[in-house]
Amino acid sequence: MSELSLSGNKRNLAVFAFAATALTISACSGSGASGSANQAVPGIVRADATPPFTWNFRPIDDSTNGNNSRVTGIEDEDVKIVGLNGTTKSDYSSWISNSPFKTFTLRNYSSGVTYMSSVEGNYQAGTVYNPTTGLGCTTCGFIYHDGAAQPWTLLKDPEETCPVTEVLGLGDEQIIVGYYEVSTTSGCENRPFEAYNADSTGESTGETYVDFSVPGEWVSAETTGVNESDDAIGTMTTASGATTGWFYSDAYYCIDLQYPYATNTYPMGINWQDQVVGYFTDSGGNTHGFVLNNPVQSSSSSQWQQVDYTTTAVASPNAIVSNISDHDWISGWYKDLSGHDNGFIGECSNCGDTSVSSAARARHRIREMLAHGETSARCSATSYKRGKHL
């Protein structure tokens, strides 16, 4: 068992209320080249939807700043996306773009290399590698606030000892999630965290950092996504190197989320309906995107669907789905025959009612299933929510 030890200082976390008004999404038609064939996803979340779900894909390519584009985050409010160009931590260059995604505004920290991972309203979040700061970390998380006098806040988990803190997800109220590294006898290992009060006032030290105590036999774990109700997803890696996913909701953990027959599974994003997206690797070493419609019933193969960007220009199925929005848009990238990354977004064409009330019903049903044991055997309740360290 590789659970994080917890102090007696526990706290209950508030469930955030949804906005009173549903968001409206403008269609992508007419504003760019069409994408690949639709991918079908069996739907169980909303009774008014007509499964299987389908997405109309659209390529996103910031060719001005390079030939390797990824879309790493998407949000509904303004149909806004973030992403980057580059292939390694040495040459990443991040950008933000608004619909119709004709222009890409670079957004990079003044020193180091910036990896933008998430967007929520006027905030973006991610990681800066090798920044020149007084924080003492070779890798720092960040949150960026549009229009603020000091828009960049660099973040360092106080428990890190390697020293690395990466931010992989962003939720409402500027809650961020990711991982920090600790030094062990076998090297540096990742620990999953969530941080509050990540305010955009410069390099801040006023945040509250909270560990996720994921059960199971793992040596490294990360938090990769969080939604408006503070449900979270992440990855867990065993000593053998096998990686699966985990899901957290209201003091319940569901572990070992694994796409059927996959060698490794990497959840990356979660929306307010608790739908999870990410990617997995198959026995041939190829990567494929996935959608998991119900993470508390992940042992049923009917809850999973493979998502590939199928085009004649793709290099063997090699796709990653990075995020899913509250109105069922997905984002990601694939590798073409030249070895270059190509970003994409996908608009769901038959997902039915994506209103606040419909999403609330979907999440309530998942909580009912957890409370009444109508779940996978890999789901279990805990006596605490998170453990806090300052």
C-alpha positions as CSV (number, residue, x, y, z in Angstrom):
1,M,0.0,0.0,0.0
2,S,1.4,3.4,-1.0
3,E,-1.1,5.7,0.6
4,L,0.1,9.2,1.7
5,S,0.1,9.6,5.4
6,L,-2.4,12.2,6.6
7,S,-2.3,14.6,9.5
8,G,-5.3,15.0,11.8
9,N,-6.0,18.3,10.1
10,K,-8.8,17.2,7.8
11,R,-11.4,19.4,6.2
12,N,-14.6,18.9,4.2
13,L,-14.6,20.6,0.9
14,A,-17.6,22.5,-0.5
15,V,-19.4,21.2,-3.5
16,F,-19.6,24.1,-6.0
17,A,-23.0,25.1,-7.3
18,F,-23.6,25.3,-11.0
19,A,-24.3,28.6,-12.7
20,A,-28.0,29.3,-13.1
21,T,-27.9,29.7,-16.8
22,A,-26.8,27.0,-19.3
23,L,-24.0,27.9,-21.6
24,T,-24.6,28.1,-25.4
25,I,-22.1,26.7,-27.8
26,S,-21.7,28.0,-31.3
27,A,-21.1,25.5,-34.0
28,C,-17.9,25.1,-35.9
29,S,-19.4,24.7,-39.3
30,G,-18.2,27.1,-41.9
31,S,-15.2,28.2,-40.0
32,G,-12.6,25.7,-41.0
33,A,-11.8,22.4,-42.8
34,S,-13.8,19.4,-41.8
35,G,-12.2,16.7,-39.8
36,S,-12.2,12.9,-39.9
37,A,-15.0,10.4,-39.8
38,N,-17.3,10.5,-36.7
39,Q,-16.5,8.3,-33.7
40,A,-19.4,6.5,-32.0
41,V,-19.6,6.5,-28.3
42,P,-22.4,4.6,-26.4
43,G,-24.2,7.0,-24.1
44,I,-25.7,6.2,-20.8
45,V,-25.7,9.5,-19.1
46,R,-28.8,11.3,-20.4
47,A,-32.1,9.7,-21.1
48,D,-32.9,12.3,-23.7
49,A,-29.8,11.6,-25.8
50,T,-29.7,9.1,-28.7
51,P,-26.7,6.8,-28.4
52,P,-24.3,6.1,-29.9
53,F,-22.8,9.6,-29.5
54,T,-20.8,11.0,-32.4
55,W,-18.3,13.8,-32.8
56,N,-17.6,15.9,-35.9
57,F,-13.8,16.5,-35.9
58,R,-12.1,19.6,-37.0
59,P,-8.3,20.0,-37.3
60,I,-6.5,22.8,-35.3
61,D,-3.1,23.8,-36.6
62,D,-1.0,26.7,-35.4
63,S,1.3,26.5,-38.4
64,T,2.7,30.0,-37.9
65,N,4.6,29.0,-34.8
66,G,5.7,25.5,-35.8
67,N,4.6,22.2,-37.3
68,N,3.7,20.3,-34.1
69,S,0.4,21.5,-32.7
70,R,-1.5,20.0,-29.7
71,V,-4.9,21.1,-28.3
72,T,-4.5,20.5,-24.5
73,G,-7.6,22.1,-23.1
74,I,-11.1,23.3,-24.1
75,E,-13.9,25.2,-22.3
76,D,-17.4,26.2,-23.2
77,E,-18.0,29.7,-22.1
78,D,-16.4,31.3,-25.2
79,V,-15.5,28.1,-27.0
80,K,-11.9,28.8,-26.0
81,I,-9.0,26.4,-26.4
82,V,-5.4,26.3,-25.3
83,G,-2.5,24.3,-26.7
84,L,1.1,24.4,-27.7
85,N,3.7,23.7,-30.4
86,G,6.8,21.7,-29.9
87,T,7.9,18.1,-29.3
88,T,9.9,18.2,-26.0
89,K,10.2,20.2,-22.8
90,S,13.0,22.1,-24.4
91,D,10.9,23.7,-27.2
92,Y,7.3,23.9,-26.1
93,S,5.6,27.2,-26.9
94,S,2.0,27.7,-25.6
95,W,-0.9,29.6,-27.1
96,I,-4.6,30.4,-26.5
97,S,-7.2,30.7,-29.2
98,N,-10.9,31.7,-29.4
99,S,-13.5,30.5,-31.9
100,P,-13.3,30.3,-34.9
101,F,-9.6,29.4,-34.1
102,K,-8.0,31.4,-36.9
103,T,-5.5,33.1,-34.7
104,F,-3.2,31.8,-31.9
105,T,-2.0,34.1,-29.2
106,L,1.3,33.0,-27.7
107,R,1.3,32.9,-23.9
108,N,4.7,32.0,-22.4
109,Y,6.3,32.8,-19.1
110,S,9.2,35.2,-19.4
111,S,11.8,32.6,-18.5
112,G,11.8,28.8,-18.9
113,V,9.5,26.8,-21.2
114,T,5.7,26.9,-20.8
115,Y,3.3,24.0,-21.2
116,M,-0.3,25.2,-21.1
117,S,-2.6,22.4,-20.0
118,S,-6.0,23.9,-19.1
119,V,-8.4,26.9,-19.5
120,E,-11.4,28.0,-17.5
121,G,-13.0,31.4,-18.1
122,N,-10.3,34.1,-17.8
123,Y,-7.8,31.7,-16.3
124,Q,-5.3,29.3,-17.8
125,A,-3.0,26.9,-16.0
126,G,0.0,24.6,-16.7
127,T,3.7,24.1,-16.0
128,V,6.9,26.2,-16.5
129,Y,10.1,24.2,-16.9
130,N,13.3,25.7,-15.6
131,P,11.9,29.2,-14.7
132,T,14.1,31.9,-13.2
133,T,12.2,32.4,-9.9
134,G,12.7,32.5,-6.2
135,L,10.6,29.5,-5.6
136,G,13.4,27.0,-5.8
137,C,11.7,24.6,-8.2
138,T,13.2,23.4,-11.5
139,T,9.6,22.8,-12.6
140,C,6.8,25.0,-11.3
141,G,3.1,25.0,-11.8
142,F,1.4,28.2,-12.8
143,I,-2.0,29.9,-13.1
144,Y,-2.5,32.9,-15.5
145,H,-5.2,35.5,-15.1
146,D,-6.3,37.5,-18.2
147,G,-6.2,41.2,-17.6
148,A,-4.5,41.1,-14.2
149,A,-1.7,43.5,-13.4
150,Q,0.4,40.6,-12.4
151,P,-1.1,37.8,-14.5
152,W,1.4,35.0,-13.7
153,T,1.4,33.1,-10.4
154,L,4.0,30.4,-10.1
155,L,3.1,27.5,-7.8
156,K,5.2,25.1,-5.7
157,D,3.8,22.4,-3.5
158,P,5.6,22.7,-0.1
159,E,6.0,19.0,0.2
160,E,8.1,18.6,-3.0
161,T,11.7,17.5,-2.4
162,C,13.0,16.7,-5.9
163,P,11.9,19.7,-6.8
164,V,9.1,19.4,-9.2
165,T,5.4,20.7,-9.2
166,E,3.3,20.3,-12.3
167,V,-0.2,21.6,-12.9
168,L,-2.3,19.4,-15.1
169,G,-5.9,20.5,-14.6
170,L,-8.0,23.6,-13.7
171,G,-11.5,23.9,-12.2
172,D,-13.9,26.6,-11.0
173,E,-12.7,29.1,-8.4
174,Q,-9.2,28.6,-9.7
175,I,-8.7,25.2,-8.1
176,I,-5.7,23.5,-9.7
177,V,-4.6,19.9,-9.7
178,G,-1.5,18.1,-10.6
179,Y,1.4,16.4,-8.9
180,Y,4.6,17.1,-6.9
181,E,7.7,14.9,-6.7
182,V,9.2,13.5,-3.5
183,S,12.6,11.9,-3.1
184,T,12.6,8.2,-2.1
185,T,15.2,5.5,-1.9
186,S,14.2,4.4,-5.5
187,G,14.3,8.0,-6.9
188,C,11.7,10.7,-7.4
189,E,8.0,9.7,-7.2
190,N,4.9,11.6,-8.0
191,R,2.2,12.5,-5.5
192,P,-1.3,13.8,-6.5
193,F,-2.5,17.2,-5.1
194,E,-5.1,19.9,-5.4
195,A,-4.5,23.5,-4.5
196,Y,-6.8,26.3,-3.5
197,N,-6.4,30.1,-3.3
198,A,-4.1,30.0,-6.4
199,D,-4.7,33.7,-6.8
200,S,-3.0,35.7,-9.6
201,T,-1.1,38.1,-7.6
202,G,2.5,37.2,-8.7
203,E,4.5,34.5,-7.2
204,S,2.3,33.5,-4.3
205,T,2.9,31.5,-1.1
206,G,-0.7,31.7,0.2
207,E,-2.1,28.6,-1.4
208,T,-3.6,25.7,0.5
209,Y,-2.3,22.3,-0.8
210,V,-4.3,19.1,-0.3
211,D,-3.2,15.6,-1.0
212,F,-5.3,12.9,-2.6
213,S,-4.8,9.7,-0.7
214,V,-5.5,7.2,-3.5
215,P,-5.8,3.7,-2.3
216,G,-4.0,0.8,-4.0
217,E,-0.6,-0.6,-4.7
218,W,1.1,2.3,-6.5
219,V,4.5,4.1,-6.3
220,S,3.6,7.2,-8.3
221,A,0.3,9.0,-8.8
222,E,-1.0,12.2,-10.4
223,T,-4.2,14.3,-10.5
224,T,-4.9,15.1,-14.1
225,G,-8.4,16.7,-14.1
226,V,-11.1,18.3,-11.9
227,N,-14.6,19.4,-12.6
228,E,-17.0,22.0,-11.1
229,S,-18.2,19.7,-8.3
230,D,-14.6,18.9,-7.2
231,D,-14.7,15.4,-8.6
232,A,-11.2,14.5,-9.8
233,I,-9.4,11.9,-12.0
234,G,-5.8,10.9,-12.3
235,T,-3.3,8.2,-12.9
236,M,-1.5,5.6,-10.7
237,T,1.6,3.7,-11.6
238,T,2.8,0.4,-10.0
239,A,6.3,-0.7,-9.3
240,S,6.1,-2.8,-12.6
241,G,5.4,0.4,-14.6
242,A,1.8,-0.4,-15.4
243,T,-0.5,2.7,-15.3
244,T,-4.2,2.9,-14.7
245,G,-6.6,5.6,-13.7
246,W,-8.5,6.6,-10.6
247,F,-11.7,8.7,-9.9
248,Y,-12.6,10.6,-6.8
249,S,-16.1,11.9,-5.8
250,D,-17.3,13.0,-2.3
251,A,-15.0,10.7,-0.2
252,Y,-15.2,7.8,-2.6
253,Y,-12.3,6.5,-4.7
254,C,-12.6,4.2,-7.8
255,I,-9.2,2.8,-8.7
256,D,-7.7,0.7,-11.5
257,L,-9.7,2.4,-14.3
258,Q,-8.4,0.5,-17.3
259,Y,-9.5,0.4,-20.9
260,P,-10.3,-3.2,-21.9
261,Y,-7.2,-5.0,-23.0
262,A,-5.0,-1.9,-22.8
263,T,-1.5,-2.1,-21.5
264,N,-1.7,1.4,-19.9
265,T,-4.6,3.8,-19.4
266,Y,-4.2,7.6,-18.8
267,P,-7.3,9.6,-17.9
268,M,-6.7,13.3,-18.7
269,G,-10.0,15.3,-18.5
270,I,-13.4,15.2,-16.8
271,N,-16.6,17.2,-17.3
272,W,-19.5,18.1,-15.1
273,Q,-21.4,14.9,-16.1
274,D,-18.4,12.9,-14.8
275,Q,-17.5,11.7,-18.3
276,V,-13.8,11.0,-18.5
277,V,-11.5,11.2,-21.5
278,G,-7.9,10.3,-22.0
279,Y,-5.8,7.8,-23.9
280,F,-4.5,4.2,-23.7
281,T,-1.8,2.2,-25.2
282,D,-2.4,-1.2,-26.9
283,S,-0.2,-4.3,-27.2
284,G,1.4,-2.9,-30.3
285,G,2.5,0.3,-28.6
286,N,-0.1,2.5,-30.4
287,T,-2.1,5.2,-28.5
288,H,-5.8,5.7,-28.8
289,G,-8.2,8.2,-27.3
290,F,-11.1,7.1,-25.1
291,V,-14.3,8.2,-23.5
292,L,-15.5,6.6,-20.3
293,N,-19.1,7.5,-19.8
294,N,-19.4,6.3,-16.2
295,P,-16.3,5.9,-14.1
296,V,-18.0,4.1,-11.2
297,Q,-18.9,1.3,-13.6
298,S,-15.6,1.2,-15.4
299,S,-15.4,-2.6,-15.2
300,S,-18.1,-2.9,-17.8
301,S,-16.7,-2.7,-21.3
302,S,-19.9,-1.0,-22.5
303,Q,-18.9,2.2,-20.6
304,W,-15.7,2.6,-22.7
305,Q,-15.3,3.7,-26.3
306,Q,-12.1,4.1,-28.4
307,V,-11.7,7.4,-30.2
308,D,-9.3,7.6,-33.1
309,Y,-8.8,10.5,-35.5
310,T,-9.2,8.4,-38.6
311,T,-7.7,9.9,-41.7
312,T,-5.4,8.7,-44.5
313,A,-2.7,11.1,-43.1
314,V,-2.6,9.5,-39.6
315,A,0.5,7.4,-38.6
316,S,-1.0,4.1,-37.3
317,P,-3.8,4.8,-34.8
318,N,-2.0,7.3,-32.7
319,A,-4.3,9.8,-31.0
320,I,-4.8,11.4,-27.6
321,V,-8.0,13.0,-26.3
322,S,-6.9,15.6,-23.8
323,N,-10.1,17.1,-22.5
324,I,-13.9,17.1,-22.6
325,S,-16.0,20.2,-22.0
326,D,-19.3,20.5,-20.1
327,H,-21.1,20.6,-23.4
328,D,-19.4,17.5,-24.8
329,W,-16.7,19.0,-27.0
330,I,-13.5,17.1,-27.0
331,S,-9.9,18.2,-27.7
332,G,-6.6,16.4,-28.5
333,W,-4.0,15.6,-31.1
334,Y,-2.8,12.9,-33.4
335,K,0.5,12.1,-35.2
336,D,0.6,12.3,-38.9
337,L,2.7,10.3,-41.5
338,S,5.5,12.9,-41.2
339,G,5.7,12.4,-37.4
340,H,4.2,15.8,-36.6
341,D,1.5,16.4,-34.0
342,N,-1.8,17.8,-35.2
343,G,-4.4,19.3,-32.9
344,F,-8.1,18.7,-33.2
345,I,-11.5,19.5,-31.5
346,G,-14.6,17.4,-31.9
347,E,-18.2,18.7,-31.5
348,C,-20.8,16.2,-30.3
349,S,-23.7,16.0,-32.8
350,N,-26.2,14.0,-30.8
351,C,-25.5,14.3,-27.1
352,G,-28.9,15.7,-26.3
353,D,-29.6,18.1,-23.4
354,T,-26.4,19.4,-21.9
355,S,-28.1,21.9,-19.6
356,V,-27.2,22.5,-15.9
357,S,-30.2,20.5,-14.7
358,S,-29.4,17.5,-17.0
359,A,-25.8,17.5,-15.9
360,A,-26.8,17.7,-12.2
361,R,-29.1,14.7,-12.7
362,A,-26.2,12.7,-14.3
363,R,-23.8,13.5,-11.4
364,H,-26.5,12.8,-8.8
365,R,-27.1,9.3,-10.3
366,I,-23.3,8.6,-10.0
367,R,-23.3,9.7,-6.3
368,E,-26.4,7.5,-5.7
369,M,-24.6,4.5,-7.2
370,L,-21.6,5.1,-5.0
371,A,-23.7,5.5,-1.9
372,H,-25.7,2.3,-2.5
373,G,-22.9,0.1,-3.7
374,E,-24.1,-0.1,-7.4
375,T,-20.6,0.2,-8.6
376,S,-17.5,-1.6,-9.6
377,A,-15.8,-3.6,-6.9
378,R,-12.8,-1.2,-7.3
379,C,-14.8,1.6,-5.7
380,S,-14.6,2.2,-2.0
381,A,-15.6,4.8,0.6
382,T,-13.0,6.6,2.8
383,S,-13.5,8.4,6.1
384,Y,-11.9,11.5,4.8
385,K,-11.9,13.6,1.7
386,R,-8.4,15.0,1.4
387,G,-5.6,15.6,3.8
388,K,-4.3,19.2,4.0
389,H,-0.8,20.4,4.3
390,L,0.2,24.0,4.3
